[in-house]
Each structure stands twice: as C-alpha cells, then as structure tokens.
Amino acid sequence: MPNLIQETLRESEDQWIPSFCMMCRQADGGTLVHVEDGIITNIVGNPDCPTNRDKICIRSISSIIGLYDPYRVKGFLKRPNPEKRPDIDPGWVGFRILAQDLEKSFLVAEGSCEY
C-alpha cells in the first residue's frame, strides 16, 4: 500500500477591511474590502455606512480591475527626456514639470498673472 502524504491546510489570511471608495473623488461610499492572502478579491457596500447604506456603484466594483491590470499607468505619460525613448526613466524631471504646471494654474486662479 502506498504511503499517502497528508497535506496540512495552511491558514489563509482572510479578512474584511472597512474602507471608502475614491473612484468618484467624493469618498462618500463606505465599502468592505475582502482580502485573501494580501490580494483584494471582492468589494461590497458597507451596511454600517450611513451615506450609501450597503449600496455601491459599478466603479467601486471595477476598481479591482484597475488595481491588478498589467497595462495600468504606472508613471508619467509625458516624457520630458530628450531621447523620448520608453526605456529611459524620466526621473524627477516629470515632478518638476508637474509642479510648474500646478504653480501656473494657482497663479491664474488667483488672478496674479494671465495664462
């Protein structure tokens, strides 16, 4: 008779974490995020949240796809490097360009300069 190896079941980390959905930039939708072994597997509405009362929109549910999509945007879309090759990291230059654009928009909003 063959020797059967009995595998022990590993206890997985299975938990529901209360959170808020930021897909609409309002943070008014209370959610419960189901995490198994460090990976988000489900998002449902939080029944204890008074603003949405256990209801969430499709954006909340589809946010899992955006999180684990291999083609998601992971960096700057504007390449400020002179070579303009995708294999060269733009580095901190992208942050400087972003800061300059934000500074311009604040000055225009205050009325201190014209765009």
Biopython code that builds the backbone (N, CA, C, O; Angstrom):
import numpy as np
from Bio.PDB.StructureBuilder import StructureBuilder

atoms = [
    (1, "MET", "N", (0.846, -1.175, 0.000)),
    (1, "MET", "CA", (0.000, 0.000, 0.000)),
    (1, "MET", "C", (0.896, 1.245, 0.000)),
    (1, "MET", "O", (1.828, 1.326, 0.801)),
    (2, "PRO", "N", (0.632, 2.210, -0.880)),
    (2, "PRO", "CA", (1.479, 3.400, -0.951)),
    (2, "PRO", "C", (1.303, 4.288, 0.273)),
    (2, "PRO", "O", (0.240, 4.339, 0.892)),
    (3, "ASN", "N", (2.363, 4.968, 0.587)),
    (3, "ASN", "CA", (2.350, 5.876, 1.720)),
    (3, "ASN", "C", (1.706, 7.194, 1.283)),
    (3, "ASN", "O", (2.271, 7.915, 0.460)),
    (4, "LEU", "N", (0.559, 7.505, 1.815)),
    (4, "LEU", "CA", (-0.147, 8.724, 1.450)),
    (4, "LEU", "C", (0.336, 9.871, 2.331)),
    (4, "LEU", "O", (0.367, 9.774, 3.558)),
    (5, "ILE", "N", (0.703, 10.933, 1.678)),
    (5, "ILE", "CA", (1.149, 12.120, 2.407)),
    (5, "ILE", "C", (-0.074, 13.001, 2.650)),
    (5, "ILE", "O", (-0.772, 13.408, 1.722)),
    (6, "GLN", "N", (-0.300, 13.273, 3.902)),
    (6, "GLN", "CA", (-1.453, 14.091, 4.251)),
    (6, "GLN", "C", (-1.001, 15.548, 4.327)),
    (6, "GLN", "O", (-0.159, 15.914, 5.148)),
    (7, "GLU", "N", (-1.577, 16.365, 3.455)),
    (7, "GLU", "CA", (-1.208, 17.766, 3.444)),
    (7, "GLU", "C", (-1.963, 18.501, 4.539)),
    (7, "GLU", "O", (-3.147, 18.256, 4.773)),
    (8, "THR", "N", (-1.275, 19.384, 5.187)),
    (8, "THR", "CA", (-1.924, 20.215, 6.193)),
    (8, "THR", "C", (-2.422, 21.477, 5.509)),
    (8, "THR", "O", (-1.708, 22.095, 4.719)),
    (9, "LEU", "N", (-3.611, 21.837, 5.810)),
    (9, "LEU", "CA", (-4.176, 23.040, 5.222)),
    (9, "LEU", "C", (-3.557, 24.263, 5.881)),
    (9, "LEU", "O", (-3.505, 24.385, 7.105)),
    (10, "ARG", "N", (-3.099, 25.148, 5.038)),
    (10, "ARG", "CA", (-2.493, 26.382, 5.519)),
    (10, "ARG", "C", (-3.609, 27.377, 5.812)),
    (10, "ARG", "O", (-4.547, 27.532, 5.030)),
    (11, "GLU", "N", (-3.489, 28.034, 6.932)),
    (11, "GLU", "CA", (-4.487, 29.044, 7.268)),
    (11, "GLU", "C", (-4.215, 30.282, 6.426)),
    (11, "GLU", "O", (-3.145, 30.885, 6.515)),
    (12, "SER", "N", (-5.179, 30.649, 5.620)),
    (12, "SER", "CA", (-5.004, 31.837, 4.793)),
    (12, "SER", "C", (-5.505, 33.059, 5.556)),
    (12, "SER", "O", (-6.395, 32.981, 6.402)),
    (13, "GLU", "N", (-4.904, 34.167, 5.224)),
    (13, "GLU", "CA", (-5.320, 35.422, 5.837)),
    (13, "GLU", "C", (-6.554, 35.899, 5.090)),
    (13, "GLU", "O", (-6.458, 36.373, 3.958)),
    (14, "ASP", "N", (-7.688, 35.775, 5.710)),
    (14, "ASP", "CA", (-8.969, 36.101, 5.101)),
    (14, "ASP", "C", (-9.649, 37.137, 5.982)),
    (14, "ASP", "O", (-10.042, 36.839, 7.110)),
    (15, "GLN", "N", (-9.789, 38.362, 5.461)),
    (15, "GLN", "CA", (-10.370, 39.406, 6.298)),
    (15, "GLN", "C", (-11.158, 40.412, 5.459)),
    (15, "GLN", "O", (-10.923, 40.564, 4.261)),
    (16, "TRP", "N", (-12.091, 41.089, 6.112)),
    (16, "TRP", "CA", (-12.857, 42.170, 5.511)),
    (16, "TRP", "C", (-12.392, 43.471, 6.142)),
    (16, "TRP", "O", (-12.439, 43.625, 7.363)),
    (17, "ILE", "N", (-11.944, 44.409, 5.315)),
    (17, "ILE", "CA", (-11.398, 45.672, 5.808)),
    (17, "ILE", "C", (-12.350, 46.802, 5.415)),
    (17, "ILE", "O", (-12.640, 46.969, 4.230)),
    (18, "PRO", "N", (-12.847, 47.588, 6.388)),
    (18, "PRO", "CA", (-13.697, 48.730, 6.036)),
    (18, "PRO", "C", (-12.869, 49.824, 5.368)),
    (18, "PRO", "O", (-11.744, 50.108, 5.779)),
    (19, "SER", "N", (-13.440, 50.426, 4.341)),
    (19, "SER", "CA", (-12.731, 51.443, 3.582)),
    (19, "SER", "C", (-13.741, 52.388, 2.940)),
    (19, "SER", "O", (-14.942, 52.279, 3.188)),
    (20, "PHE", "N", (-13.253, 53.321, 2.109)),
    (20, "PHE", "CA", (-14.099, 54.223, 1.346)),
    (20, "PHE", "C", (-13.694, 54.161, -0.115)),
    (20, "PHE", "O", (-12.516, 54.004, -0.434)),
    (21, "CYS", "N", (-14.659, 54.282, -0.990)),
    (21, "CYS", "CA", (-14.390, 54.282, -2.425)),
    (21, "CYS", "C", (-13.987, 55.691, -2.847)),
    (21, "CYS", "O", (-14.647, 56.664, -2.482)),
    (22, "MET", "N", (-12.904, 55.799, -3.615)),
    (22, "MET", "CA", (-12.441, 57.093, -4.113)),
    (22, "MET", "C", (-12.552, 57.188, -5.635)),
    (22, "MET", "O", (-11.936, 58.067, -6.238)),
    (23, "MET", "N", (-13.310, 56.319, -6.255)),
    (23, "MET", "CA", (-13.410, 56.327, -7.711)),
    (23, "MET", "C", (-14.125, 57.578, -8.230)),
    (23, "MET", "O", (-13.824, 58.035, -9.333)),
    (24, "CYS", "N", (-15.052, 58.134, -7.472)),
    (24, "CYS", "CA", (-15.754, 59.352, -7.886)),
    (24, "CYS", "C", (-15.156, 60.596, -7.238)),
    (24, "CYS", "O", (-15.674, 61.697, -7.422)),
    (25, "ARG", "N", (-14.102, 60.437, -6.502)),
    (25, "ARG", "CA", (-13.405, 61.527, -5.808)),
    (25, "ARG", "C", (-14.241, 62.192, -4.715)),
    (25, "ARG", "O", (-13.973, 63.334, -4.341)),
    (26, "GLN", "N", (-15.248, 61.489, -4.200)),
    (26, "GLN", "CA", (-16.078, 62.042, -3.141)),
    (26, "GLN", "C", (-15.810, 61.390, -1.795)),
    (26, "GLN", "O", (-15.999, 62.019, -0.754)),
    (27, "ALA", "N", (-15.377, 60.152, -1.802)),
    (27, "ALA", "CA", (-15.117, 59.377, -0.586)),
    (27, "ALA", "C", (-16.346, 59.301, 0.297)),
    (27, "ALA", "O", (-16.241, 59.367, 1.521)),
    (28, "ASP", "N", (-17.516, 59.162, -0.323)),
    (28, "ASP", "CA", (-18.732, 59.068, 0.478)),
    (28, "ASP", "C", (-19.311, 57.661, 0.485)),
    (28, "ASP", "O", (-20.296, 57.405, 1.177)),
    (29, "GLY", "N", (-18.720, 56.753, -0.269)),
    (29, "GLY", "CA", (-19.238, 55.396, -0.332)),
    (29, "GLY", "C", (-18.449, 54.464, 0.563)),
    (29, "GLY", "O", (-17.303, 54.131, 0.262)),
    (30, "GLY", "N", (-19.054, 54.041, 1.661)),
    (30, "GLY", "CA", (-18.390, 53.109, 2.562)),
    (30, "GLY", "C", (-18.347, 51.714, 1.951)),
    (30, "GLY", "O", (-19.361, 51.223, 1.455)),
    (31, "THR", "N", (-17.208, 51.086, 1.983)),
    (31, "THR", "CA", (-17.060, 49.763, 1.390)),
    (31, "THR", "C", (-16.418, 48.799, 2.379)),
    (31, "THR", "O", (-15.785, 49.205, 3.353)),
    (32, "LEU", "N", (-16.596, 47.528, 2.104)),
    (32, "LEU", "CA", (-15.875, 46.469, 2.801)),
    (32, "LEU", "C", (-15.042, 45.753, 1.748)),
    (32, "LEU", "O", (-15.574, 45.256, 0.754)),
    (33, "VAL", "N", (-13.740, 45.705, 1.971)),
    (33, "VAL", "CA", (-12.818, 45.110, 1.009)),
    (33, "VAL", "C", (-12.411, 43.739, 1.522)),
    (33, "VAL", "O", (-11.899, 43.614, 2.635)),
    (34, "HIS", "N", (-12.637, 42.710, 0.713)),
    (34, "HIS", "CA", (-12.285, 41.345, 1.089)),
    (34, "HIS", "C", (-10.860, 41.060, 0.616)),
    (34, "HIS", "O", (-10.561, 41.157, -0.574)),
    (35, "VAL", "N", (-9.982, 40.706, 1.564)),
    (35, "VAL", "CA", (-8.574, 40.446, 1.264)),
    (35, "VAL", "C", (-8.252, 39.008, 1.633)),
    (35, "VAL", "O", (-8.472, 38.578, 2.765)),
    (36, "GLU", "N", (-7.730, 38.277, 0.665)),
    (36, "GLU", "CA", (-7.273, 36.901, 0.899)),
    (36, "GLU", "C", (-5.796, 36.818, 0.566)),
    (36, "GLU", "O", (-5.411, 37.045, -0.580)),
    (37, "ASP", "N", (-4.979, 36.502, 1.524)),
    (37, "ASP", "CA", (-3.528, 36.385, 1.351)),
    (37, "ASP", "C", (-2.914, 37.631, 0.724)),
    (37, "ASP", "O", (-2.011, 37.529, -0.107)),
    (38, "GLY", "N", (-3.394, 38.795, 1.115)),
    (38, "GLY", "CA", (-2.839, 40.050, 0.623)),
    (38, "GLY", "C", (-3.363, 40.491, -0.723)),
    (38, "GLY", "O", (-2.880, 41.487, -1.262)),
    (39, "ILE", "N", (-4.329, 39.795, -1.288)),
    (39, "ILE", "CA", (-4.891, 40.132, -2.589)),
    (39, "ILE", "C", (-6.369, 40.469, -2.422)),
    (39, "ILE", "O", (-7.117, 39.717, -1.797)),
    (40, "ILE", "N", (-6.784, 41.600, -2.982)),
    (40, "ILE", "CA", (-8.181, 42.007, -2.913)),
    (40, "ILE", "C", (-8.990, 41.132, -3.852)),
    (40, "ILE", "O", (-8.687, 41.030, -5.041)),
    (41, "THR", "N", (-10.026, 40.500, -3.307)),
    (41, "THR", "CA", (-10.849, 39.601, -4.124)),
    (41, "THR", "C", (-12.273, 40.106, -4.315)),
    (41, "THR", "O", (-12.950, 39.675, -5.248)),
    (42, "ASN", "N", (-12.745, 41.006, -3.459)),
    (42, "ASN", "CA", (-14.120, 41.476, -3.586)),
    (42, "ASN", "C", (-14.278, 42.812, -2.870)),
    (42, "ASN", "O", (-13.594, 43.097, -1.887)),
    (43, "ILE", "N", (-15.190, 43.617, -3.385)),
    (43, "ILE", "CA", (-15.548, 44.877, -2.742)),
    (43, "ILE", "C", (-17.074, 44.935, -2.686)),
    (43, "ILE", "O", (-17.750, 44.793, -3.705)),
    (44, "VAL", "N", (-17.603, 45.147, -1.486)),
    (44, "VAL", "CA", (-19.054, 45.255, -1.299)),
    (44, "VAL", "C", (-19.350, 46.513, -0.493)),
    (44, "VAL", "O", (-18.456, 47.091, 0.125)),
    (45, "GLY", "N", (-20.602, 46.926, -0.505)),
    (45, "GLY", "CA", (-21.014, 48.079, 0.276)),
    (45, "GLY", "C", (-21.019, 47.776, 1.764)),
    (45, "GLY", "O", (-21.320, 46.658, 2.182)),
    (46, "ASN", "N", (-20.686, 48.773, 2.549)),
    (46, "ASN", "CA", (-20.657, 48.622, 3.999)),
    (46, "ASN", "C", (-22.057, 48.906, 4.559)),
    (46, "ASN", "O", (-22.553, 50.024, 4.425)),
    (47, "PRO", "N", (-22.695, 47.919, 5.180)),
    (47, "PRO", "CA", (-24.049, 48.140, 5.706)),
    (47, "PRO", "C", (-24.079, 49.123, 6.876)),
    (47, "PRO", "O", (-25.141, 49.657, 7.195)),
    (48, "ASP", "N", (-22.942, 49.374, 7.522)),
    (48, "ASP", "CA", (-22.905, 50.299, 8.651)),
    (48, "ASP", "C", (-22.661, 51.748, 8.227)),
    (48, "ASP", "O", (-22.692, 52.643, 9.072)),
    (49, "CYS", "N", (-22.421, 51.994, 6.953)),
    (49, "CYS", "CA", (-22.153, 53.349, 6.470)),
    (49, "CYS", "C", (-23.469, 54.086, 6.232)),
    (49, "CYS", "O", (-24.310, 53.597, 5.478)),
    (50, "PRO", "N", (-23.672, 55.250, 6.855)),
    (50, "PRO", "CA", (-24.958, 55.956, 6.705)),
    (50, "PRO", "C", (-25.141, 56.639, 5.349)),
    (50, "PRO", "O", (-26.271, 56.956, 4.979)),
    (51, "THR", "N", (-24.065, 56.873, 4.602)),
    (51, "THR", "CA", (-24.210, 57.602, 3.340)),
    (51, "THR", "C", (-24.677, 56.730, 2.186)),
    (51, "THR", "O", (-25.438, 57.197, 1.339)),
    (52, "ASN", "N", (-24.246, 55.487, 2.130)),
    (52, "ASN", "CA", (-24.648, 54.649, 0.999)),
    (52, "ASN", "C", (-25.457, 53.419, 1.392)),
    (52, "ASN", "O", (-26.006, 52.748, 0.518)),
    (53, "ARG", "N", (-25.546, 53.108, 2.667)),
    (53, "ARG", "CA", (-26.386, 52.030, 3.195)),
    (53, "ARG", "C", (-26.272, 50.724, 2.399)),
    (53, "ARG", "O", (-27.267, 50.223, 1.874)),
    (54, "ASP", "N", (-25.074, 50.188, 2.315)),
    (54, "ASP", "CA", (-24.823, 48.877, 1.707)),
    (54, "ASP", "C", (-24.900, 48.872, 0.179)),
    (54, "ASP", "O", (-24.887, 47.799, -0.425)),
    (55, "LYS", "N", (-24.980, 50.038, -0.458)),
    (55, "LYS", "CA", (-25.045, 50.098, -1.919)),
    (55, "LYS", "C", (-23.752, 50.723, -2.443)),
    (55, "LYS", "O", (-23.236, 51.682, -1.869)),
    (56, "ILE", "N", (-23.239, 50.166, -3.538)),
    (56, "ILE", "CA", (-22.086, 50.771, -4.197)),
    (56, "ILE", "C", (-22.325, 50.753, -5.701)),
    (56, "ILE", "O", (-23.132, 49.975, -6.210)),
    (57, "CYS", "N", (-21.612, 51.623, -6.397)),
    (57, "CYS", "CA", (-21.782, 51.697, -7.850)),
    (57, "CYS", "C", (-20.794, 50.764, -8.540)),
    (57, "CYS", "O", (-19.947, 50.144, -7.897)),
    (58, "ILE", "N", (-20.917, 50.680, -9.836)),
    (58, "ILE", "CA", (-20.085, 49.784, -10.616)),
    (58, "ILE", "C", (-18.617, 50.224, -10.612)),
    (58, "ILE", "O", (-17.723, 49.397, -10.793)),
    (59, "ARG", "N", (-18.368, 51.503, -10.410)),
    (59, "ARG", "CA", (-16.971, 51.976, -10.352)),
    (59, "ARG", "C", (-16.240, 51.351, -9.160)),
    (59, "ARG", "O", (-15.073, 50.974, -9.269)),
    (60, "SER", "N", (-16.922, 51.247, -8.046)),
    (60, "SER", "CA", (-16.294, 50.619, -6.872)),
    (60, "SER", "C", (-15.936, 49.174, -7.152)),
    (60, "SER", "O", (-14.840, 48.718, -6.826)),
    (61, "ILE", "N", (-16.861, 48.464, -7.754)),
    (61, "ILE", "CA", (-16.633, 47.055, -8.031)),
    (61, "ILE", "C", (-15.525, 46.874, -9.063)),
    (61, "ILE", "O", (-14.706, 45.964, -8.940)),
    (62, "SER", "N", (-15.494, 47.738, -10.084)),
    (62, "SER", "CA", (-14.495, 47.595, -11.141)),
    (62, "SER", "C", (-13.120, 48.124, -10.749)),
    (62, "SER", "O", (-12.166, 47.955, -11.509)),
    (63, "SER", "N", (-12.992, 48.753, -9.599)),
    (63, "SER", "CA", (-11.684, 49.280, -9.193)),
    (63, "SER", "C", (-10.662, 48.168, -8.966)),
    (63, "SER", "O", (-9.458, 48.416, -9.023)),
    (64, "ILE", "N", (-11.125, 46.956, -8.712)),
    (64, "ILE", "CA", (-10.199, 45.822, -8.569)),
    (64, "ILE", "C", (-9.471, 45.578, -9.883)),
    (64, "ILE", "O", (-8.279, 45.268, -9.891)),
    (65, "ILE", "N", (-10.185, 45.718, -10.991)),
    (65, "ILE", "CA", (-9.573, 45.503, -12.305)),
    (65, "ILE", "C", (-8.453, 46.516, -12.535)),
    (65, "ILE", "O", (-7.379, 46.161, -13.020)),
    (66, "GLY", "N", (-8.708, 47.768, -12.187)),
    (66, "GLY", "CA", (-7.683, 48.797, -12.357)),
    (66, "GLY", "C", (-6.476, 48.585, -11.475)),
    (66, "GLY", "O", (-5.364, 48.967, -11.839)),
    (67, "LEU", "N", (-6.679, 47.983, -10.325)),
    (67, "LEU", "CA", (-5.574, 47.745, -9.404)),
    (67, "LEU", "C", (-4.628, 46.662, -9.907)),
    (67, "LEU", "O", (-3.411, 46.788, -9.772)),
    (68, "TYR", "N", (-5.174, 45.612, -10.479)),
    (68, "TYR", "CA", (-4.353, 44.481, -10.905)),
    (68, "TYR", "C", (-4.141, 44.409, -12.415)),
    (68, "TYR", "O", (-3.622, 43.409, -12.913)),
    (69, "ASP", "N", (-4.533, 45.451, -13.155)),
    (69, "ASP", "CA", (-4.353, 45.462, -14.599)),
    (69, "ASP", "C", (-2.867, 45.622, -14.938)),
    (69, "ASP", "O", (-2.241, 46.582, -14.489)),
    (70, "PRO", "N", (-2.288, 44.699, -15.725)),
    (70, "PRO", "CA", (-0.864, 44.822, -16.040)),
    (70, "PRO", "C", (-0.566, 46.004, -16.961)),
    (70, "PRO", "O", (0.590, 46.413, -17.071)),
    (71, "TYR", "N", (-1.575, 46.559, -17.621)),
    (71, "TYR", "CA", (-1.364, 47.676, -18.537)),
    (71, "TYR", "C", (-1.745, 49.027, -17.929)),
    (71, "TYR", "O", (-1.867, 50.017, -18.651)),
    (72, "ARG", "N", (-1.933, 49.074, -16.611)),
    (72, "ARG", "CA", (-2.317, 50.330, -15.984)),
    (72, "ARG", "C", (-1.154, 51.332, -16.048)),
    (72, "ARG", "O", (0.005, 50.948, -16.204)),
    (73, "VAL", "N", (-1.483, 52.594, -15.927)),
    (73, "VAL", "CA", (-0.471, 53.650, -15.971)),
    (73, "VAL", "C", (0.293, 53.631, -14.656)),
    (73, "VAL", "O", (-0.297, 53.758, -13.584)),
    (74, "LYS", "N", (1.607, 53.471, -14.746)),
    (74, "LYS", "CA", (2.441, 53.381, -13.548)),
    (74, "LYS", "C", (3.424, 54.541, -13.442)),
    (74, "LYS", "O", (4.218, 54.592, -12.502)),
    (75, "GLY", "N", (3.383, 55.448, -14.366)),
    (75, "GLY", "CA", (4.324, 56.573, -14.341)),
    (75, "GLY", "C", (3.768, 57.737, -15.135)),
    (75, "GLY", "O", (2.574, 57.793, -15.428)),
    (76, "PHE", "N", (4.638, 58.656, -15.476)),
    (76, "PHE", "CA", (4.231, 59.838, -16.221)),
    (76, "PHE", "C", (3.897, 59.473, -17.657)),
    (76, "PHE", "O", (4.541, 58.613, -18.257)),
    (77, "LEU", "N", (2.884, 60.134, -18.201)),
    (77, "LEU", "CA", (2.553, 59.935, -19.595)),
    (77, "LEU", "C", (3.337, 60.891, -20.490)),
    (77, "LEU", "O", (3.421, 60.683, -21.700)),
    (78, "LYS", "N", (3.904, 61.925, -19.903)),
    (78, "LYS", "CA", (4.699, 62.888, -20.648)),
    (78, "LYS", "C", (6.178, 62.589, -20.391)),
    (78, "LYS", "O", (6.639, 62.619, -19.250)),
    (79, "ARG", "N", (6.909, 62.302, -21.464)),
    (79, "ARG", "CA", (8.337, 62.004, -21.311)),
    (79, "ARG", "C", (9.140, 63.274, -21.568)),
    (79, "ARG", "O", (9.216, 63.722, -22.713)),
    (80, "PRO", "N", (9.743, 63.868, -20.539)),
    (80, "PRO", "CA", (10.499, 65.095, -20.739)),
    (80, "PRO", "C", (11.946, 64.846, -21.176)),
    (80, "PRO", "O", (12.687, 65.802, -21.403)),
    (81, "ASN", "N", (12.357, 63.591, -21.295)),
    (81, "ASN", "CA", (13.745, 63.334, -21.664)),
    (81, "ASN", "C", (13.954, 63.601, -23.156)),
    (81, "ASN", "O", (13.048, 63.352, -23.951)),
    (82, "PRO", "N", (15.119, 64.098, -23.552)),
    (82, "PRO", "CA", (15.333, 64.455, -24.960)),
    (82, "PRO", "C", (15.325, 63.248, -25.903)),
    (82, "PRO", "O", (14.969, 63.390, -27.072)),
    (83, "GLU", "N", (15.707, 62.078, -25.423)),
    (83, "GLU", "CA", (15.738, 60.908, -26.297)),
    (83, "GLU", "C", (14.337, 60.394, -26.620)),
    (83, "GLU", "O", (14.120, 59.788, -27.670)),
    (84, "LYS", "N", (13.376, 60.641, -25.705)),
    (84, "LYS", "CA", (11.983, 60.208, -25.867)),
    (84, "LYS", "C", (11.862, 58.717, -26.148)),
    (84, "LYS", "O", (11.043, 58.282, -26.957)),
    (85, "ARG", "N", (12.684, 57.958, -25.469)),
    (85, "ARG", "CA", (12.584, 56.503, -25.589)),
    (85, "ARG", "C", (11.898, 55.981, -24.348)),
    (85, "ARG", "O", (12.150, 56.475, -23.249)),
    (86, "PRO", "N", (11.029, 54.982, -24.502)),
    (86, "PRO", "CA", (10.295, 54.474, -23.330)),
    (86, "PRO", "C", (11.168, 53.723, -22.339)),
    (86, "PRO", "O", (10.755, 53.527, -21.196)),
    (87, "ASP", "N", (12.361, 53.297, -22.736)),
    (87, "ASP", "CA", (13.199, 52.557, -21.803)),
    (87, "ASP", "C", (14.017, 53.471, -20.893)),
    (87, "ASP", "O", (14.702, 52.986, -19.993)),
    (88, "ILE", "N", (13.957, 54.781, -21.110)),
    (88, "ILE", "CA", (14.679, 55.736, -20.270)),
    (88, "ILE", "C", (13.692, 56.351, -19.286)),
    (88, "ILE", "O", (12.665, 56.898, -19.685)),
    (89, "ASP", "N", (14.010, 56.259, -18.003)),
    (89, "ASP", "CA", (13.145, 56.786, -16.958)),
    (89, "ASP", "C", (13.261, 58.309, -16.922)),
    (89, "ASP", "O", (14.374, 58.831, -16.860)),
    (90, "PRO", "N", (12.137, 59.040, -16.959)),
    (90, "PRO", "CA", (12.232, 60.496, -16.920)),
    (90, "PRO", "C", (12.720, 61.022, -15.580)),
    (90, "PRO", "O", (13.215, 62.146, -15.499)),
    (91, "GLY", "N", (12.585, 60.219, -14.526)),
    (91, "GLY", "CA", (13.093, 60.621, -13.217)),
    (91, "GLY", "C", (12.320, 61.774, -12.612)),
    (91, "GLY", "O", (11.104, 61.872, -12.774)),
    (92, "TRP", "N", (13.024, 62.639, -11.918)),
    (92, "TRP", "CA", (12.394, 63.732, -11.191)),
    (92, "TRP", "C", (12.001, 64.885, -12.090)),
    (92, "TRP", "O", (11.311, 65.803, -11.647)),
    (93, "VAL", "N", (12.425, 64.858, -13.344)),
    (93, "VAL", "CA", (12.064, 65.929, -14.260)),
    (93, "VAL", "C", (10.546, 66.019, -14.400)),
    (93, "VAL", "O", (9.991, 67.114, -14.492)),
    (94, "GLY", "N", (9.886, 64.880, -14.414)),
    (94, "GLY", "CA", (8.434, 64.865, -14.518)),
    (94, "GLY", "C", (7.764, 65.558, -13.340)),
    (94, "GLY", "O", (6.752, 66.236, -13.516)),
    (95, "PHE", "N", (8.314, 65.397, -12.148)),
    (95, "PHE", "CA", (7.758, 66.064, -10.975)),
    (95, "PHE", "C", (7.951, 67.577, -11.065)),
    (95, "PHE", "O", (7.076, 68.338, -10.652)),
    (96, "ARG", "N", (9.104, 68.021, -11.610)),
    (96, "ARG", "CA", (9.331, 69.466, -11.765)),
    (96, "ARG", "C", (8.334, 70.062, -12.753)),
    (96, "ARG", "O", (7.800, 71.146, -12.519)),
    (97, "ILE", "N", (8.080, 69.360, -13.856)),
    (97, "ILE", "CA", (7.117, 69.853, -14.837)),
    (97, "ILE", "C", (5.723, 69.921, -14.218)),
    (97, "ILE", "O", (4.994, 70.888, -14.439)),
    (98, "LEU", "N", (5.353, 68.908, -13.451)),
    (98, "LEU", "CA", (4.057, 68.901, -12.782)),
    (98, "LEU", "C", (3.952, 70.062, -11.799)),
    (98, "LEU", "O", (2.919, 70.729, -11.744)),
    (99, "ALA", "N", (5.004, 70.315, -11.023)),
    (99, "ALA", "CA", (4.997, 71.414, -10.058)),
    (99, "ALA", "C", (4.880, 72.764, -10.765)),
    (99, "ALA", "O", (4.166, 73.647, -10.290)),
    (100, "GLN", "N", (5.568, 72.933, -11.890)),
    (100, "GLN", "CA", (5.478, 74.188, -12.637)),
    (100, "GLN", "C", (4.066, 74.403, -13.185)),
    (100, "GLN", "O", (3.540, 75.515, -13.132)),
    (101, "ASP", "N", (3.462, 73.353, -13.703)),
    (101, "ASP", "CA", (2.095, 73.468, -14.221)),
    (101, "ASP", "C", (1.105, 73.800, -13.108)),
    (101, "ASP", "O", (0.197, 74.608, -13.306)),
    (102, "LEU", "N", (1.275, 73.181, -11.933)),
    (102, "LEU", "CA", (0.399, 73.490, -10.802)),
    (102, "LEU", "C", (0.588, 74.933, -10.344)),
    (102, "LEU", "O", (-0.383, 75.616, -10.018)),
    (103, "GLU", "N", (1.837, 75.393, -10.320)),
    (103, "GLU", "CA", (2.111, 76.768, -9.905)),
    (103, "GLU", "C", (1.451, 77.757, -10.871)),
    (103, "GLU", "O", (0.883, 78.760, -10.439)),
    (104, "LYS", "N", (1.526, 77.476, -12.176)),
    (104, "LYS", "CA", (0.868, 78.334, -13.168)),
    (104, "LYS", "C", (-0.636, 78.375, -12.943)),
    (104, "LYS", "O", (-1.253, 79.439, -12.996)),
    (105, "SER", "N", (-1.219, 77.210, -12.691)),
    (105, "SER", "CA", (-2.671, 77.175, -12.521)),
    (105, "SER", "C", (-3.107, 77.907, -11.259)),
    (105, "SER", "O", (-4.172, 78.525, -11.252)),
    (106, "PHE", "N", (-2.305, 77.855, -10.176)),
    (106, "PHE", "CA", (-2.636, 78.590, -8.964)),
    (106, "PHE", "C", (-2.526, 80.095, -9.193)),
    (106, "PHE", "O", (-3.356, 80.864, -8.708)),
    (107, "LEU", "N", (-1.491, 80.516, -9.937)),
    (107, "LEU", "CA", (-1.327, 81.947, -10.213)),
    (107, "LEU", "C", (-2.464, 82.467, -11.085)),
    (107, "LEU", "O", (-2.933, 83.586, -10.876)),
    (108, "VAL", "N", (-2.909, 81.687, -12.045)),
    (108, "VAL", "CA", (-4.029, 82.081, -12.883)),
    (108, "VAL", "C", (-5.308, 82.132, -12.053)),
    (108, "VAL", "O", (-6.121, 83.039, -12.229)),
    (109, "ALA", "N", (-5.493, 81.173, -11.154)),
    (109, "ALA", "CA", (-6.684, 81.144, -10.314)),
    (109, "ALA", "C", (-6.735, 82.345, -9.365)),
    (109, "ALA", "O", (-7.814, 82.851, -9.055)),
    (110, "GLU", "N", (-5.566, 82.797, -8.907)),
    (110, "GLU", "CA", (-5.514, 83.962, -8.009)),
    (110, "GLU", "C", (-5.660, 85.260, -8.779)),
    (110, "GLU", "O", (-5.940, 86.300, -8.183)),
    (111, "GLY", "N", (-5.478, 85.219, -10.085)),
    (111, "GLY", "CA", (-5.590, 86.444, -10.892)),
    (111, "GLY", "C", (-4.326, 87.241, -10.932)),
    (111, "GLY", "O", (-4.348, 88.380, -11.397)),
    (112, "SER", "N", (-3.206, 86.699, -10.464)),
    (112, "SER", "CA", (-1.966, 87.461, -10.430)),
    (112, "SER", "C", (-1.215, 87.423, -11.768)),
    (112, "SER", "O", (-0.275, 88.192, -11.966)),
    (113, "CYS", "N", (-1.616, 86.550, -12.674)),
    (113, "CYS", "CA", (-0.989, 86.532, -13.997)),
    (113, "CYS", "C", (-1.981, 86.003, -15.006)),
    (113, "CYS", "O", (-2.973, 85.367, -14.650)),
    (114, "GLU", "N", (-1.706, 86.272, -16.260)),
    (114, "GLU", "CA", (-2.535, 85.748, -17.330)),
    (114, "GLU", "C", (-1.851, 84.559, -17.951)),
    (114, "GLU", "O", (-0.624, 84.509, -18.044)),
    (115, "TYR", "N", (-2.623, 83.635, -18.361)),
    (115, "TYR", "CA", (-2.059, 82.437, -18.961)),
    (115, "TYR", "C", (-1.746, 82.678, -20.402)),
    (115, "TYR", "O", (-1.259, 81.778, -21.087)),
]
sb = StructureBuilder()
sb.init_structure("model")
sb.init_model(0)
sb.init_chain("A")
sb.init_seg("    ")
for serial, (resi, resn, name, xyz) in enumerate(atoms, 1):
    if name == "N":
        sb.init_residue(resn, " ", resi, " ")
    sb.init_atom(name, np.array(xyz, "f"), 0.0, 1.0, " ", f" {name:<3s}", serial, name[0])
structure = sb.get_structure()
